[in-house]
Amino acid sequence: MPAAQTMPQDLHGFLNPNDPVAISFWIISISMVAATVFFLMESTSVSAHWKTSMNVGSLVTLVAAVHYFYMREFWVTIHMSPILYRYIDWSITVPLQMIEFYLILSAVKPSIGQGMFWRLLGGTVLMLAFGYAGEAQFVPPMIGFVLGMAGWGFILYEIFMGEAGNVAGDQQMNKYVQASFSTMRLIVTVGWSIYPLGYFFGYLMGAVNDSVLNLVYNLADFVNKIAFCLAIWQSARNSTLDGKGEALLPA
């Protein structure tokens, strides 16, 4: 029998079936495109006050899709972590996700102050700016980590104990808005914890190699972006069906 042929490592920019990280970049980029189409199409069939949230959700996945195509090429060609592309992606998609908290609450309570949005945006800028500054070594990495964590902590405070959390917890608040808010808050709390853990163990401690770190980041983005927007879609769909007196989708 002929000897088994070894798969070449340099495939000139094409996917190597032995590189699960590159494959994950490709799968997630396509998933983001599919999610974008889905959210745009579904936005035409939900109640008016949910449409903007659905459209913003489609922007989140669209921006992520474009960046994931570039990150995939960067990884396949250079085989290095696409740090700059990730932070450019996050600098657009994370503020859009923070806008979602304001949109779903203000749609049912127009009197809510815009200060909530600006506080969430401020925490986002702090978290991302110092995270990137630390990884790019514009500031000492530990200082970037600590100040970035402070930004994330500020976001968590606002959505749990600040104005956003208080408004969402109001007993008179729309139950579908509360359901969506709770899922989104869970993702920001648990799902986002992957990123500082990766920064600490992968970048600061050097305990995780680039392949594992990027694979984990890719899977985290898949959940934290698509599931985040799906939570909005499910509540929007259930709210719309309830208003029409139709059967609801399972929670």
C-alpha positions in Angstrom: 0.0 0.0 0.0 1.3 3.5 -0.7 2.5 5.5 2.2 0.0 8.1 3.6 0.6 11.5 2.3 1.3 14.3 4.8 -1.0 17.3 4.5 1.1 20.4 3.6 1.2 23.1 6.2 1.4 26.0 3.8 -1.7 26.1 1.8 -1.2 29.6 0.5 -4.0 31.3 2.4 -6.5 28.4 2.2 -7.8 26.5 5.2 -5.7 23.7 6.6 -7.9 20.9 7.9 -5.4 20.3 10.7 -5.8 23.9 12.0 -9.0 24.0 14.2 -8.4 27.7 15.0 -8.5 28.8 11.3 -11.6 26.6 10.8 -13.3 28.2 13.8 -12.6 31.7 12.3 -14.3 30.6 9.1 -17.3 28.9 10.8 -18.0 31.9 13.0 -17.7 34.4 10.2 -20.3 32.5 8.2 -22.5 32.2 11.2 -22.3 35.9 11.8 -23.4 36.5 8.2 -26.3 34.1 8.6 -27.3 35.7 11.9 -27.3 39.2 10.2 -29.7 38.0 7.5 -31.9 36.3 10.0 -32.2 39.4 12.3 -32.8 41.7 9.4 -35.6 39.5 8.0 -37.2 39.0 11.4 -37.1 42.7 12.2 -39.9 43.1 9.6 -42.3 40.9 11.5 -42.0 42.2 15.1 -43.7 45.1 16.9 -42.6 48.6 16.0 -40.8 49.2 19.3 -38.6 46.2 18.8 -37.6 46.9 15.2 -34.7 49.3 16.1 -33.3 46.8 18.6 -33.4 44.0 16.0 -31.7 46.2 13.4 -29.0 47.2 15.8 -28.5 43.5 16.6 -28.0 42.8 12.9 -25.3 45.5 12.9 -23.5 43.7 15.7 -23.3 40.5 13.8 -22.5 42.2 10.5 -19.6 44.1 11.9 -18.3 40.9 13.6 -18.7 38.9 10.3 -16.5 41.4 8.3 -13.8 41.4 11.0 -13.9 37.7 11.3 -13.1 37.3 7.6 -10.1 39.6 8.1 -9.0 37.8 11.3 -9.2 34.4 9.5 -6.9 35.7 6.7 -4.5 37.1 9.3 -4.3 33.9 11.3 -4.0 31.6 8.2 -1.4 33.8 6.6 0.7 34.9 9.5 -0.4 32.5 12.3 -0.4 35.2 14.9 -3.2 36.6 17.2 -5.2 39.3 15.3 -5.2 41.6 18.4 -5.7 44.8 16.5 -8.6 43.4 14.5 -10.3 42.0 17.6 -10.2 45.4 19.4 -11.5 47.2 16.3 -14.3 44.7 16.2 -15.0 45.1 19.9 -14.8 48.9 19.8 -17.8 48.9 17.4 -19.8 45.9 18.5 -19.6 46.3 22.3 -21.0 49.9 22.3 -23.8 48.7 20.0 -24.6 46.0 22.5 -24.7 48.6 25.3 -27.0 50.6 23.1 -29.3 47.6 23.1 -29.9 47.9 26.9 -31.0 51.4 26.5 -33.2 50.7 23.4 -35.2 47.9 24.9 -35.8 49.8 28.2 -36.6 53.2 26.6 -39.0 51.6 24.1 -41.4 50.7 27.0 -40.4 53.6 29.3 -39.6 56.7 27.3 -39.0 58.7 30.4 -35.7 56.8 31.1 -32.7 59.2 31.2 -30.0 59.2 28.6 -27.5 59.2 31.3 -27.8 55.4 31.5 -26.6 55.1 27.9 -23.7 57.4 28.4 -22.6 55.6 31.6 -22.7 52.3 29.8 -20.8 53.8 26.9 -18.2 55.3 29.2 -17.6 52.0 30.9 -17.2 50.3 27.5 -14.6 52.9 26.3 -12.7 52.5 29.6 -12.7 48.7 29.4 -11.6 48.4 25.7 -9.2 51.3 25.6 -7.1 50.1 28.6 -7.4 46.5 27.5 -5.9 47.3 24.1 -3.4 49.7 25.6 -2.2 47.0 27.9 -1.9 44.3 25.2 -0.2 46.7 22.8 2.1 47.8 25.7 1.2 51.5 25.5 0.8 51.2 29.2 2.1 48.5 31.6 0.0 45.4 30.9 -1.1 45.0 34.5 -2.3 48.6 34.7 -4.2 48.1 31.5 -5.8 45.0 32.9 -6.8 46.6 36.2 -8.3 49.7 34.6 -10.0 47.6 31.9 -11.5 45.5 34.7 -12.7 48.7 36.3 -14.6 49.6 33.1 -16.3 46.2 33.0 -17.1 46.5 36.7 -18.8 49.9 36.1 -20.9 48.3 33.3 -21.9 45.4 35.7 -22.8 47.9 38.4 -25.1 49.9 36.0 -27.0 46.8 34.7 -27.4 45.2 38.2 -27.7 48.1 40.7 -27.7 51.3 38.7 -30.5 52.9 36.8 -30.7 50.2 34.1 -31.0 47.4 36.7 -33.6 49.4 38.7 -35.7 50.1 35.7 -35.6 46.5 34.4 -36.5 45.2 37.9 -39.6 47.4 38.1 -42.6 45.2 38.7 -44.6 47.1 36.1 -42.0 46.6 33.4 -42.9 44.6 30.3 -42.2 40.9 31.1 -40.7 40.4 27.7 -38.3 43.3 28.1 -37.4 41.8 31.6 -36.7 38.4 30.0 -34.5 39.9 27.3 -32.7 42.1 29.8 -32.0 39.2 32.1 -30.4 37.1 29.4 -28.4 40.0 28.0 -27.1 40.8 31.5 -26.2 37.1 32.1 -24.1 37.1 28.9 -22.3 40.4 29.8 -21.6 38.9 33.3 -20.6 35.3 32.5 -19.9 35.3 28.8 -17.7 38.4 28.9 -15.6 36.9 31.8 -13.8 34.8 29.1 -12.0 38.0 27.8 -10.3 39.2 31.1 -9.5 35.5 31.9 -7.8 35.2 28.5 -5.9 38.5 29.1 -4.7 37.4 32.5 -3.8 33.8 31.9 -2.9 34.1 28.2 -1.2 37.5 28.0 0.0 38.3 31.5 0.8 34.8 32.8 1.7 33.2 29.4 -0.1 30.0 30.6 -2.2 29.7 27.4 -0.8 29.6 23.9 -2.2 31.6 21.0 -4.0 28.7 19.4 -6.0 27.9 22.5 -6.6 31.5 23.4 -8.0 32.4 19.9 -10.1 29.3 19.8 -11.7 30.2 23.1 -12.1 33.9 22.1 -13.8 32.8 18.9 -16.3 30.5 20.7 -16.9 33.3 23.2 -17.7 35.8 20.5 -20.0 33.3 18.8 -22.1 33.1 22.1 -21.7 36.6 23.3 -22.8 38.2 20.1 -25.3 35.9 18.4 -26.9 34.6 21.7 -27.1 38.2 22.9 -29.1 39.2 19.8 -31.1 36.0 19.9 -32.3 37.0 23.4 -33.7 40.2 22.0 -35.3 38.4 19.0 -37.0 35.8 21.2 -38.5 38.5 23.5 -39.5 40.6 20.5 -41.1 37.7 18.8 -43.0 36.6 21.9 -44.1 40.1 22.6 -45.4 40.5 19.1 -47.2 37.1 19.1 -48.7 37.9 22.5 -50.1 41.2 21.2 -51.7 39.3 18.4 -53.2 36.7 20.7 -51.1 33.9 19.1 -49.2 31.1 20.8 -45.8 32.1 22.2 -42.4 30.7 21.4 -40.9 28.6 24.2 -38.9 30.7 26.6 
